[in-house]
Amino acid sequence: MNCFKNKHFTLVIICLLTASYSFGQIKVSEFLQESQIATLDNNKLYFVDFWATWCVPCIAAKEHLGVLQKQFPNDFYVVSLSSENPLKVERFLKGKPNKLAVAIDYKKETFRNYGVKVLPDGVLFNADGKVLWRGGAPNLKANMVSKFLRMQTKTSTVESFFNVVAIDEIAVNEYKPTQDLEIKALSTKSEDLIVVDNKHYLKLTGTLKPIIGYLAKIYKNQIVLPDDLNTNYEIYFKKPFSANENMAFKLITEMRLGVDRKINEGEGINFTVENPRFWDTNQIDWGENNVRYLIGDSEIKADNVSLKDIAYQLAHVLDIPVIVPDDTNLSLTPHDWDFHYKFFQLMQNDLEDNYGIKAEKKTISYPVYHIQKKAP
């Protein structure tokens, strides 16, 4: 059975393909195309490139991966993996064809297994499925691939490396919310927050705590929820809506919840801005309805993002509260950003030199929001 030649049917049919795929390392739903550059057999390395059609940096990264694949056509195999509707990806490939292998992770199982939350992202494996390296595609250089190839002796075929659990479908139309806010409780349990932000809606899937944190741009440990409330939801906000609209308040009000704000003290990072030198919004341009920020293992890049949003992202990766000035205009106006965060002193220098932001790690006071059901 050839997994690369898969026809779509009018109903969703889930077909478990056993045979030679039973011992595959990485699960995919189907291959839309095989590589037109690399060989299917005897590969020492596999690079899974997580991407989406709406992600402009992902598309640019494919140019780099195409060049890299041409340099190593025999022992190295690149697979671009999307979790989108396969018909949408096929339409995209017709308009912007490339020669890399393209696969679908329709149930997002592999995305979840490797904690993919920000695109583009990528994982380099050996033939046994061991993770050798992880990062954005542009950071994977030819000398790194050469080094890893020299360290490997075992090879495997594409068919044995990937476990194909195919989902054939056609005419599964993208759902578009009809109400301004739609809330659906889910029975499945997952701590991961999945965000879909396109021209029609903002969709958040996950437990309530990170959903509220994302909407309010508040660090997760500044939100306290009882376990019986912190269950999984699928939430849609219909567009258009105001960029400064308080979406967290709207959700909390709709769910008939109450908020008790208290002040805690502990270690955190405090931002002070006396002479701002913020970038304008012309430094980075990824287009409309595309990813707004990219978080790597050492730096954050962002297109048209507020200081408050950047502080929220920084708090998430450093696992510590980050407090910004109360000045609404200063904290909520969009700007472009590019700075390191892995080493604190380097981050301090980047923020102060490029943006006029003084970052101090010290004992700070910060708000904590206790969310409860309202009394009847």
Secondary structure, DSSP 4 states (H G I P E B T S, - for coil): --TTS----SS-EEEE--GGGTT-SEEESEEEE--SSS-SSSBSEEEEEEE-TT-HHHHHHHHHHHHHHHHSTTTEEEEEEE-S-HHHHHHHHHHS--SSEEEE-TT-HHHHHTT--SSSEEEEEETT--EEEES-GGG--HHHHHHHHHH----B-HHHHEEEEEEE-S--PPP--SSSEEEEE-SS-----EEEE-SSEEEEEEEHHHHHHHHHT--GGGEE--TTT--EEEEEEESP--TT--HHHHHHHHTTEEEEEEEEEEEEEEEEESS-----TTS----TTS--EEE-SSEEEEEEE-HHHHHHHHHHHHTS-EE--S-HHHHHS-EEEEEE-SSHHHHHHHHHHHH-EEEEEEEEEEEEEEEEEPP-
